Amino acid sequence: MHKQTKALKRLFWAQGDIQAARELCDHILAGSIEPGWKWRAVESGIVVSYARPFGENKGLGRLSSRFECFHDPKLATVHKMLLHTRDVVVAHNNLLERKSVLADNVSEDEAARVTIMIESNGQNWWTLPVPHLQAGNIRRIAELCRFQEERIRRESDAILIELARTHPHEPGTYQLGADFP
């Protein structure tokens, strides 16, 4: 596969994943979902979707390390927090490090606590604390996603312009790697 074709494919898939994360952030910010286990599942989707392009990605490879460099330290912090959250809360249940990414008002003990209730009739129930990201992070994640989407779009546009210049095509629809470039 042509080097630029593979780079474009990687960029397009990364942009799709990061766009998915941003759209889920927008869904939460719109008030479309209440905190709880559904919220947790949506947050998991945000974290995994954002982090995916920075993983191994067989057949695509990792997104370039320049997408992990930021002039704005706040964006760098959110980026690192998302990758760390993927490892300790979303992809795995690391009870020893879970507190580092949960809401400010959750103690270390509460972050891993399992509560069991036993009734006199023998019925029993259990509850877990619903993990959720620290307050305000959803807005910051959406901002990071918009920033990354724009960077990826600029890079993919530059590659497309170069390919169009060196491999002219008639107007139409093409499949990357098949009949384009």
C-alpha positions, -999 to +999 in steps of 0.1 A: +000+000+000+013+035-009+027+053+022+004+083+018-026+060+013-019+043+046-013+076+063-047+089+050-064+057+061-050+061+096-060+097+098-095+091+085-101+063+110-086+084+138-108+113+129-139+091+129-131+077+164-124+111+179-155+125+163-175+097+179-160+107+213-169+143+208-204+135+197-209+114+229-196+143+249-221+166+232-248+140+240-240+141+277-236+179+277-270+183+261-285+167+292-297+137+272-286+112+298-287+110+336-257+100+358-257+063+364-247+031+347-259+043+313-238+074+317-209+051+326-213+032+294-214+065+273-183+077+292-166+044+284-174+050+247-159+084+249-127+072+265-122+042+242-131+061+211-107+089+219-079+065+229-082+040+201-061+060+175-032+061+200-030+023+203-015-004+182-043-006+156-032-036+135-034-028+098-034+010+105-007+017+131-007+044+158-015+080+151+017+100+149+032+111+182+028+147+171-009+143+179+001+137+216+020+170+218+001+201+228+010+238+232-019+241+256-010+222+289-047+218+297-053+198+265-022+177+273-035+170+307-069+159+294-052+137+267-031+119+293-061+115+316-081+099+289-053+074+281-048+066+318-086+063+323-088+038+295-062+016+313-075+019+349-113+023+347-126+015+312-105-013+297-097-028+331-110-025+366-078-014+384-091-008+419-057+004+431-056+034+407-093+040+401-095+070+425-070+089+403-097+094+376-130+095+394-150+124+407-134+147+433-159+138+460-152+100+460-127+087+485-102+060+477-122+035+498-155+045+482-140+041+447-137+003+452-164-003+478-190-031+473-221-027+496-242-058+503-277-056+519-293-087+533-329-086+543-346-107+570-363-129+544-328-138+529-332-115+499-299-098+492-288-068+471-254-054+462-243-020+449-211-006+434-202+030+432-209+042+396-175+054+384-176+087+366-151+112+354-143+143+374-167+172+371-160+194+341-140+168+322-167+161+296-165+197+285-127+196+284-128+162+265-151+177+239-127+207+235-097+183+231-117+162+205-125+193+185-088+204+186-076+169+175-103+167+147-091+200+133-054+189+134-062+156+117-084+173+091-056+197+082-030+169+079-053+147+058-063+177+036-026+183+029-020+147+019-051+147-003-040+179-020-006+164-027-021+132-040-045+151-062-016+171-077+005+140-083-023+116-093-050+136-110-085+120-111-117+130-128-145+141-105-162+110-090-162+086-061-131+065-054-120+039-028-088+047-010-062+021-019-083+006-047-087+032-074-073+062-055-047+075-056 
